[in-house]
Amino acid sequence: MTSRRTFLAALGAPVLAAWASSDAWAAWPDSPIRLIIPFPGGTQEAQARLVAKTLGKYIGQPIVVEAHPGAGGNIGAAYVAKARGDGYTMLLGVSTFFETNPLIYKDIGYKLSDLTPVSLLSEQPFLLVARPGLPVANVRELVDYARRNPGKVTVATAGPGSPLDLANREFMSRTGVQMTPVPYKGGGEDTLAVMSGFTDLEFGGIPNVVGNIKAGKLHALGVTGSKRLANLPDVPTIAEAGVPGYEFSVWSCVSVPVATPPDIVARLNAALVKTMADPEVQTGFAQINLIPVSSTSEAVAQRIATESAAWRSIFQKSGMTPM
């Protein structure tokens, strides 16, 4: 028997549009839904699988996690941007896709207008850490030291435009100091470089640095997010420690192709709000150092617009040009 989705595809665009504006999608979903992840492995995939398991329960269909990696996430984002807007393909995207990739790459392979955000999923702050021998005890001392030694303080990053690099750019923009980024391939090389004394600082991923902080191999100066961490309650936020207004987190959200009918977007949003409030998801996110959140579609779009403008200003001041 011809499936409902195949039948709709055969109708053609004009008739499909008419169906989409009516209650023709009332049976959605009647088959599994794909959740595309551009970053397989690590925190992003762990997050995707936690969300997929619980969202499937609220949607009533399995959510299949499917990786499309490459080009800083652009390949996966472009794949979803060009997919059919039938409610069966979703993107787990991070803030860099929408805010900084268009400033870093000359061609990202898609237009932001090709995607409709559905809801936020998480916030991921970082930790500013220093090698133990660096002669600073806190953020204020770091700022003073960097001002006395312009360009001499080195910061390990995962390359231009990476979250670690962006956290550093925001810090330099807020404080007016100049520090020298040193790119590494990631995978823990950046953290090892700080512990070994090859670089002075890192805005490090929490899972990579927490154990080393507790072992005395790294010195924690501040949390990049808006709140202190439950497992490091004595480490202040960078804003608390002397840089008013500083806040940096990588956030994630679910998006769908722009042609997806509004009623499906609304139903997905309602299911995601339930998912992010689910105790199993909340516990799972805590274990991978993510803060679970949810929002309206409109709130995500507004956040993208506001933060994109801020990053454009930072990039222009730093002289960074698209690759």
Secondary structure, 3 states (H helix, E strand, C coil): CCCHHHHHHHHCHHHHHHHHCCCCCCCCCCCCEEEEECCCCHHHHHHHHHHHHHHHHHHCCCEEEEECCCHHHHHHHHHHHCCCCCCCEEEEEEHHHHHCHHHHCCCCCCCHHHEEEEEEEEEEEEEEEECCCCCCCCHHHHHHHHHHCCCCCEEEECCCCCHHHHHHHHHHHHHCCCCEEEECCCCCHHHHHHHCCCCCEEEEEHHHHHHHHHCCCCEEEEECCCCCECCECCCCECCCCCCCCCCCEEEEEEEEECCCCHHHHHHHHHHHHHHHHCHHHHHHHHHCCCEECCCCHHHHHHHHHHHHHHHHHHHHHHCCCCC
